[in-house]
Amino acid sequence: MVELRGIQKYFPANGVHALENADFTLLPGEIHALVGENGAGKSTLMHIMAGFIRPSAGSIYTDGTLVNFPGPAAALACGIGMVRQHPRLVPGFQVWEACILGSAGGAAGIIRKKKMRKMVQEVSDQWGFDLPADQGTDTLTVSQRQKCAILSLLLRNAEYLIFDEPTAVLTPLETERLFDLMGRLRSQGKGIVLISHKLEETLALADRVTVLRKGEVTATLRADTVSSEEISTLMFGTDRETRSDSTADFPAFLPEQPAMVHGENDGEHEQAPLLRVTGLTVEISKRPFIRSIDFEVPRGKIIGIAGVRDSGLETLELALTGFLNPSGGTVEVNGTRTDNKGPRTFRKAGAAYLSADRTGTALAMQLPLWDSLIVHAHRRAEMGLPGHFGIMKRSYLEAWVQHIMNRAQVSRSPRNPAESFSGGMLQRLVLAREFAEPVQLMVLAEPSWGLDTAGRELLITRIKKYAAGGKSVLAFSTDVEELIAMADEILVLRNGEIAARFLLGKQELRGPETDGASSGQGIRELIGQTMVGMGESSSAPEDQNRE
């Protein structure tokens, strides 16, 4: 049993009291959900339990013994390990190497490669991970990276595992498999902490649930005795509708500057789609990953693209935004060809982009948050906004950073490393940063990642308002419900091809539009079935452009 008693955490750099006398107990053989709104202190509390952060006050006990964790290695020695939101794996390593990294090895610290590789493979097979020990970490999908992190903890005999937002970017099928794994871990006597904003699925899985609000524990309850609505009230202290009204400025997504239309003759493009993709094909090492895709994003519309990230979704995202050169076809933004010209050209043509790779492309996690917020400021100078000849005054940059922080409702110092902020805070910040760009096309990947229930609903409202102003949104997501809630049309990507199109209660599946699937539940099921091949075996290669 692990007990956290009277845990307090104060960050003197910005005067934030993240935790106030928080108590938490994890029992062997249980799944204990930890929920709360963004910034409630969930990740901070669990980072303390896993040894990543030292508490300002309070005590930690394992099986009744007072312990002190100067670092995660000390916590792991007591059987406590954490699967973080974005597991960090050494590039160029194989799975078995990543799993044993930091272990003592054999006699005299010597690591016998053949023996260790075999051991990693045996444990992987034992838990049904389907994870080859010699697979390169660079080729792992999001769910495979999670499995690698879990495998590393199991190899070290961890008895208590903390999962921080593990389903944020998983497909329904991947989520189902992860929950099945958690159930098997529980049946083996492991204690599981599940941090999540998805209340209904969390309550269905958990044995107990603890609610954090503003750094304080408001309740610990049996999961089968409480509803998601009751949990939501405990989280926010008010009903969701009232909270949405009271936080109408989160974030103030609509740009203050007039939207800019790029092109030699703006009038010619007035009715043209803001994004036109024609015959787009991507081959990597002579293997097709995207196969002659055609679609448009009209003005004032929200188009969603659903799919599994390792079945072409990420490759398409990178090819459209200039991070990956297509082998054929064209991409036009506002009438300007942007294919094979890099992300800078994509943005200059009049688009903003939130990458699914939050910790690499969207944010510089180890640098001060400041650096990530001003990354596009020079473009505003180029557009004739504040600045002179592209030189940005420090006073303007400081005002700009504060502007973004205010819109995202984050009060901590931007001088702190980005990795010190919670996932929800970072998501609000990058959304506020991108929506502040004076553009007409917004490309968003996993837009509600890390947001709590109320924040997610408000984001969807803001996106709809943004499109209603004549602008356009292209949203990539593995979350079908998210797309159904916001999109005018949903394209389902499978094996690098558009396998189906769903439009306003009608569905088109490899052919002309046909009536059907008018209910939300029916569309949700059809999209989910299409994403995984409707029982068909996959013949396309796996996506090698990983998060």
LODO-192772 format. One record per residue (C-alpha): residue in one letter; x, y negated, z. Coordinates in steps of 0.001 Angstrom, whole numbers, plus 500000, padded with zeros to 6 digits. Example, Ala and Ser with C-alpha at 12.3 -4.5 7.8 and 13.67 -1.06 7.14 Angstrom:
BEGIN
A512300504500507800
S513670501060507140
! end
This chain:
BEGIN
M500000500000500000
V501185496488499161
E499966493574501281
L500456489867500646
R499592487813503721
G499230484054503937
I501132483437500704
Q501816479785499929
K503642478319496963
Y504581474678496573
F506409473329493519
P508224470183494742
A509183469074491219
N505596468088490481
G503963468234493905
V501675471142493020
H500365473484495722
A499800476560493566
L498790478888496423
E497301478218499855
N497299481070502420
A496411483696499829
D495866487287501001
F495882490246498619
T496044494009499169
L496701496687496547
L495926500299497424
P497341503435495793
G494978504945493231
E492911501812492571
I492497499249489830
H492249495848491506
A491164492973489255
L492474489472489940
V490374486740488312
G490117482967488392
E490000479955486108
N493110478664484336
G495597477342486872
A493942479119489819
G497255480739490787
K496741484302489527
S500041484647487671
T501927482794490422
L500627485198493086
M501540488255491042
H504945486840490081
I505589486561493823
M504463490150494351
A506771491315491533
G509758489304492785
F509970486764489960
I509095483843492268
R509905483312495956
P506958482236498140
S507167478985500102
A505552480775503060
G503851484057503843
S504833487717504052
I504912490813501838
Y504527494328503245
T504908497694501523
D503425500603503481
G503463498446506593
T507126497407506309
L508019493729505931
V510034493232502741
N511829490370501020
F512168490150497250
P515060487939496085
G514342489096492541
P512328491572490429
A514933494324490922
A514222494285494669
A510477494549494037
L511020497400491591
A513118499198494202
C509955499128496341
G507923500528493445
I506383497267492183
G506669496277488517
M504979493815486186
V503946494045482538
R504029490381481558
Q501836488696478956
H504655488748476414
P507143491531477233
R510640490430476286
L512641493075474467
V516216492744473257
P516243492312469446
G518090495067467615
F517654497598470417
Q515900500910470071
V512987501740472376
W515022504047474602
E517716501390475032
A515158498732475968
C513557501096478490
I516761501914480381
L518283498439480209
G519479497515483678
S519363501046485074
A522355502421486932
G523000505276484518
G524661508521485576
A527887509209487430
A530149506160487563
G527446504221485730
I528002506146482481
I524927506351480248
R524682509540478193
K522782508405475116
K521434511768473987
K520192512663477464
M518611509254478088
R516938509163474688
K515451512613475326
M514213511575478755
V512538508433477393
Q510856510449474636
E509611513062477111
V508019510457479385
S506536508672476367
D504980511929475157
Q503806512814478663
W501676509667478803
G500569509907475170
F502248506669474101
D503062507865470569
L506178505709470783
P509321507074469072
A512341506576471331
D514538505607468385
Q512146503011466921
G513594499506466722
T512145496887469066
D511933494432466159
T509286496624464490
L506995497102467494
T503409495881467466
V501968493936470391
S500431497077471907
Q503660499032471353
R505650496332473147
Q503286496702476084
K503784500465476047
C507544499961476008
A507304497717479083
I505034500219480869
L507357503073479944
S510314501192481409
L508464500872484736
L507372504512484794
L510951505627484163
R511884503697487308
N509123505446489293
A506985502344489767
E503955503091491944
Y502304499686491612
L501893498101488172
I500717494551487478
F499152493823484077
D498986490101483234
E496315489434480566
P497147492696478739
T494180492632476337
A494530489005475194
V495581489884471625
L494618493552471438
T491933494917469144
P488904496643470711
L490441500038469897
E493806499073471409
T492011497728474488
E490085500976474860
R493309502975474700
L495014500703477248
F492102501052479666
D492214504820479217
L495903504703480153
M495118502607483239
G492530505176484262
R495074507968483951
L497612505966485957
R494980505474488658
S494202509196488710
Q497907509839489324
G497777507642492420
K499242504482490879
G497971501119492094
I497022498769489243
V496507494997489267
L494607493691486246
I494678489933485609
S492042489032483046
H489539486404481915
K487296489007480262
L484956489538483184
E482535492147481869
E485167494620480674
T487237493973483797
L484356494710486186
A483527497881484249
L487065499186484826
A488061497867488257
D487402499304491708
R487779495969493499
V488001492352492382
T489650489370494066
V488690485837493010
L491154482946493193
R490022479339493054
K492470476431493244
G495103478619494861
E492820480093497519
V491174483514497704
T487410482964497710
A486359486626497844
T487448490253497541
L484553492517496533
R483775495982495237
A483465495633491473
D480285497721491318
T478447495377493689
V478864492111491785
S477933490738488339
S480054488714485946
E477733485731486553
E478359485905490300
I482104486160489729
S481941483150487399
T480237481115490122
L482938482103492616
M485628481124490093
F484282477712489163
G482171476761492162
T479333475732489857
D477384477133486947
R479138477231483613
E476918474680481899
T477553472049484566
R481286472708484424
S481370472297480660
D479699468903480968
S482127467852483692
T485165468807481621
A484064467276478359
D487552465895477865
F489211469342477803
P490964469020475465
A489835465943473531
F490546467850470333
L489318465330467797
P492220463235466469
E492167459506467104
Q493868458630463819
P491817458756460595
A492268462092458889
M494735461908456014
V494137463487452643
H497319464312450772
G497549464337447016
E498033461995444097
N494325461445443582
D492300461870446742
G489015461576444872
E489793464618442748
H490019466751445872
E486971465353447663
Q484827468424446964
A487608470966446446
P488310473558449146
L491001472493451580
L492688475877451275
R492685478057448185
V494477481410448117
T494749483195444779
G496216486644444146
L498437486446447217
T500768489428447428
V503525490123449924
E506080492891449517
I508779493660452068
S511563496024450989
K509427496842447920
R506519497945450114
P503169496110449773
F501869494474452937
I499386492011451382
R497659493104448190
S496365490400445822
I494128488499448243
D491732485757447101
F489705483439449327
E488906479765449932
V488270477593452973
P485676474960451974
R485445471567453633
G483379471556456788
K483555475332457182
I485105477740459675
I486459480903458095
G487547483760460337
I489932486549459428
A489594489630461626
G491945492572461704
V494641494502463478
R497826492449463748
D500036495258462447
S497799495991459460
G498468492760457591
L496985490038459816
E500325488666460957
T501911488984457513
L499055486994455962
E499331484345458684
L503068483922458040
A502698483880454245
L499953481231454290
T501834478901456633
G505201479071454889
F507128481287457301
L507201484158454813
N507588483887451047
P504914485777449092
S505894488011446194
G503079486735444027
G500006484537443932
T499486480964445068
V498547478994448183
E497114475484447763
V496469473044450600
N494431470038449513
G495436470691445913
T499162470942446702
R501046474191446077
T502701475279449327
D503676478885448669
N507421479627448795
K508095476110450112
G508308476640453862
P506230475509456855
R507288471864456525
T505626471600453117
F502536473363454462
R502179470746457198
K502997467789454933
A500221468907452589
G497738468207455373
A497549471243457654
A498206471952461322
Y499025475414462626
L498864477261465933
S501004480395465672
A500100483710467285
D503729483824468392
R503256481539471393
T506630482272472973
G508700481937469808
T507160479798467072
A504577477735468995
L506671476995472087
A510312476910473183
M509732478725476458
Q513092478127478135
L513320474442477230
P511433471672479028
L507796471526477924
W508564468023476627
D510491469493473672
S507544471601472555
L505112468681472730
I507165466252470621
V508151468821467991
H505899467242465335
A506258463615466445
H508676462799463612
R505958463666461095
R503762460939462522
A506545458444461800
E506815459759458238
M503080459197457812
G503388455553458794
L502188456051462337
P504224454882465389
G507958454644464734
H510121452810462211
F511994454508459354
G511396457858461071
I513086456745464302
M510895457446467310
K511161455143470316
R511489456920473639
S508662454862475093
Y506383456123472318
L507458459734472871
E506800459460476592
A503369457990475929
W502667460687473350
V503607463514475729
Q501433462024478466
H498616461686475941
I498801465413475143
M499088466341478826
N495995464271479638
R493993465802476814
A494912469292477987
Q494191468323481604
V497598469513482805
S499113467388485572
R502491469062486060
S505749467471484921
P506650468047481242
R510292468200482367
N509669471695483757
P510479474683481511
A507541475757479374
E507753479255480843
S506874477851484291
F503356476939483124
S500472479406483179
G499253480975479954
G496013479005480059
M497844475709480544
L500150476429477611
Q497223477352475386
R495416474102476192
L498608472138475545
V499383473632472136
L495742473290471098
A495734469631472138
R499035469104470304
E497780470578467035
F494322469004467103
A495951465610467629
E497584465902464196
P495943463654461555
V495070466496459166
Q491974468067457674
L492889471761457772
M493503473622461021
V494957477148460979
L494584478870464349
A495810482324465353
E494188483854468460
P492768480421469435
S491267481421472805
W494272483382474063
G494752482790477791
L491642480634478268
D489103481339480987
T485441481932480138
A484369478295480382
G487443477095478497
R486786479568475706
E483186478432475315
L484219474792475271
L486941475493472704
I484412477098470373
T482165474045470758
R485099471732469944
I486078473758466879
K482518473583465560
K482450469823466146
Y485789469480464337
A484416471312461277
A481151469365461403
G483222466235460762
G484123467518457288
K487358469236458248
S488105472940457905
V489316475720460166
L490896479066459338
A491013481323462405
F492953484583462643
S491817486801465498
T491754490353466783
D488793489298468960
V485648489963466938
E483288488232469387
E485381485068469232
L485002484884465447
I481293485711465488
A480746482832467930
M482391480211465721
A482792481245462083
D480580480605459064
E482166483562457296
I484365486421458496
L486806488280456270
V487994491650457542
L491580492511456662
R492648496144456537
N495712497705454952
G496650494335453479
E493351493887451642
I490062492126452328
A487874495123453102
A484663493231453885
R483075489780454027
F480371488869456523
L478304485727455917
L475339484374457930
G473728487690458758
K474684489307455477
Q477543491654454834
E479565492485451780
L481619495656451888
R483822496350448864
G481146495105446571
P478260492633446151
E476516491100449126
T473798493252450676
D471310492449453398
G471913494006456790
A473665493726460108
S471747490571460978
S472100491051464719
G475264490034466522
Q475683493555467886
G475302495083464415
I477861492754462860
R480245493321465768
E480075497079465299
L480470496877461521
I483478494574461780
G485086496812464384
Q484524499895462257
T485916498157459191
M489021496954461055
V489958500520461995
G489015502034458642
M485551503446459484
G487194506769460286
E489449506694457225
S493143507447457547
S495460504532456997
S497765504743454000
A499378501336454131
P502727500725455776
E502770499082459174
D503340495359459426
Q506998494674460095
N506515491007461011
R505915491368464699
E505183489012467513
! end
